[in-house]
Amino acid sequence: MSVDFIPGETVEVPEIPFEEEVELPAEKTALVVVDMQKDFVDPEGALHVPAAREAVSRIQRLLERARESGVHIAYTQDTHREGDPEWGNWPDHVKVNTWGWEIVDELKPIPGELVCKKTRYDGFYGTWLEHYLSRVWDVDSTVIVGTVSNICVLHTAASAGLRFFRLVMPADGVGALTTFGQAMTLRMVSWLYPGDLVRSTEDVRFV
């Protein structure tokens, strides 16, 4: 596929490889749900991402299977307060303790699951995530789903990969604002980090 970026010039988009299925040991795996909050997922939210709404039921089924299998569960929760400099780049969103800041009801954490409130795109930056994955849970694999694919999902996936966690990403479990953003994320994850892409959340198996 060719994409025009500069008049008269095109860039070839490399092929993105997918595995048919990935099998992971439950006790050594963490499912990380990135920023599935009402401001992003709900049509009334401040920064609605339609693809995030579409992914909810798929993530919900994956979450149920992960819980049944004993997989470790972690959420990131984008969190801002008045005066946050990020609101210079985006409309005001996910203000702490507001409706839009809440994780959507369908994916609500249950007692014992980790919720990492974060102030930047990266779910590891300034949060408990690495501490729990490495030192408390002793996992070596992460399954990452959520929104927005090429922003918070990609930065969180990059941080997982740079820490040498095996990274698994189901394409239908992450959502972007554009097709380009989705393709860029999948290409970067498949090329730069140790792990695998699958097309569907149904292609992730826990044993």
ZIBEL-V339274 format. One record per residue. N is the residue number from 1. D_CENTER is the distance of its C-alpha to the mean C-alpha in whole Angstrom. Layout:
# ZIBEL-V339274
n=<N;N>
d_center=<D_CENTER;D_CENTER>
This chain:
# ZIBEL-V339274
n=<1;2;3;4;5;6;7;8;9;10;11;12;13;14;15;16;17;18;19;20;21;22;23;24;25;26;27;28;29;30;31;32;33;34;35;36;37;38;39;40;41;42;43;44;45;46;47;48;49;50;51;52;53;54;55;56;57;58;59;60;61;62;63;64;65;66;67;68;69;70;71;72;73;74;75;76;77;78;79;80;81;82;83;84;85;86;87;88;89;90;91;92;93;94;95;96;97;98;99;100;101;102;103;104;105;106;107;108;109;110;111;112;113;114;115;116;117;118;119;120;121;122;123;124;125;126;127;128;129;130;131;132;133;134;135;136;137;138;139;140;141;142;143;144;145;146;147;148;149;150;151;152;153;154;155;156;157;158;159;160;161;162;163;164;165;166;167;168;169;170;171;172;173;174;175;176;177;178;179;180;181;182;183;184;185;186;187;188;189;190;191;192;193;194;195;196;197;198;199;200;201;202;203;204;205;206;207>
d_center=<26;27;26;28;27;30;34;35;32;30;27;26;22;22;22;18;19;18;19;20;19;17;19;18;20;19;20;19;15;12;9;7;5;4;7;8;12;15;15;13;13;17;19;21;18;19;16;16;13;15;13;10;14;14;11;12;15;13;10;13;15;13;13;17;17;15;18;21;20;20;16;15;13;11;9;9;11;12;15;18;22;25;26;22;22;19;21;23;21;19;21;21;18;16;20;20;22;22;21;18;16;16;13;14;17;16;13;15;15;19;21;20;16;15;13;13;14;13;15;14;10;10;9;12;14;17;15;16;13;15;18;17;15;19;21;21;19;20;17;17;14;10;8;5;4;4;5;7;7;9;9;7;4;7;9;7;7;11;12;11;13;16;16;17;15;14;11;11;8;10;10;11;8;6;9;10;14;16;16;17;13;12;14;14;11;12;15;14;12;15;17;17;15;16;15;14;13;14;15;14;12;16;17;15;18;18;22>
